[in-house]
C-alpha cells in the first residue's frame, strides 16, 4: 500500500484542523478544569493556614503594598478561572505535540503553584517560597509562549497570572527582607 504524496491543499487542511476549536471539547475541559483549579487551590491554601488566623503570618512585618487577606482569595479565584479557561482553549484547539507540550507545562506549573502555600504558610520557609515563585513565573512565561503557538486568546488569558506572580514575588521578597530571621526561627537556628 502506498501513501499518496501530500499536496498544498492537504497541508492547508491539516493547518486548518489544528487551529479549529472543538466546542464540545472546550465545554468538557471547562467543566473539569475550572472547578479543579478552584477546589484544589482553595483546599491547599486552607489546609496550609493561609488565612488571617495564621499566628506566624500575623507576627511578620508585612510590606506597605500588602493587600488585605481577602484580596488574595478573590484574586486567586479570578486567576485560577482565567488560566483554566486558557488551558481549556488549548485542550480544545487542535491536536499534536505543540498542544501536548503546552498542557504538560501548564500541569507542571500548577503543581509548582500549589506547592507555594504549604512551603510559605505551613513550613514558614520564606526564602524557599520565593524560589518557588520564581520557578512559577518562569513556567508561566514558558507556558504562555507555548499557549500562544496554539491560541493567542489562551496566551492573553495567562498575562494577568504572570503580572500577579511578579507582584506576589515582590511581596514575598519584601517579607523575606523585612523578616530575615523568620525562616531561621522555624528551623531552630
Residue pairs with C-beta under 8 A, 6 or more apart in sequence:
17 94
18 93
18 94
18 95
18 96
19 93
19 94
20 93
20 94
21 89
21 92
21 93
21 151
22 92
22 93
23 92
25 91
25 92
26 88
26 89
26 91
26 92
29 87
29 88
29 91
29 92
30 84
30 85
30 88
33 84
33 85
33 87
33 88
33 91
34 80
34 81
34 84
34 85
34 88
36 84
37 80
37 81
37 83
37 84
37 110
38 77
38 80
38 81
38 84
40 110
40 114
41 76
41 80
41 113
41 114
42 73
42 76
42 77
44 114
44 117
44 118
45 73
45 76
45 117
45 121
47 118
47 122
48 117
48 118
48 120
48 121
48 122
49 57
49 121
49 122
50 57
50 72
50 117
50 120
50 121
51 69
52 58
52 69
54 121
56 121
56 124
56 182
57 121
60 175
60 178
60 179
60 182
61 175
61 178
61 179
62 175
62 178
63 171
63 174
63 175
63 178
65 170
65 171
65 174
66 171
67 75
75 164
78 160
79 160
79 161
79 164
82 157
82 158
82 160
82 161
83 106
83 157
83 158
83 161
85 154
85 157
86 147
86 151
86 153
86 154
86 155
86 157
86 158
87 103
87 106
87 154
89 150
89 151
89 153
89 154
89 157
90 99
90 102
90 103
90 106
90 147
90 150
90 151
90 154
91 99
91 103
93 99
93 150
93 151
93 154
94 150
98 146
98 149
98 150
99 150
101 146
102 143
102 146
102 147
102 149
102 150
105 139
105 142
105 143
105 146
106 143
106 147
108 139
109 136
109 139
109 140
109 143
112 132
112 135
112 136
112 139
113 136
115 132
116 129
116 132
116 133
116 136
119 125
119 128
119 129
119 132
120 126
120 129
120 172
123 186
124 182
124 183
124 185
124 186
125 183
125 186
126 172
126 175
126 176
126 179
126 182
126 183
127 176
127 183
128 183
129 172
130 169
130 172
130 173
130 176
133 165
133 168
133 169
133 172
134 169
136 165
137 162
137 165
137 166
137 169
140 158
140 161
140 162
140 165
141 162
143 158
144 155
144 158
144 159
144 162
145 155
147 154
147 155
147 158
148 154
148 155
175 182
176 183
181 189
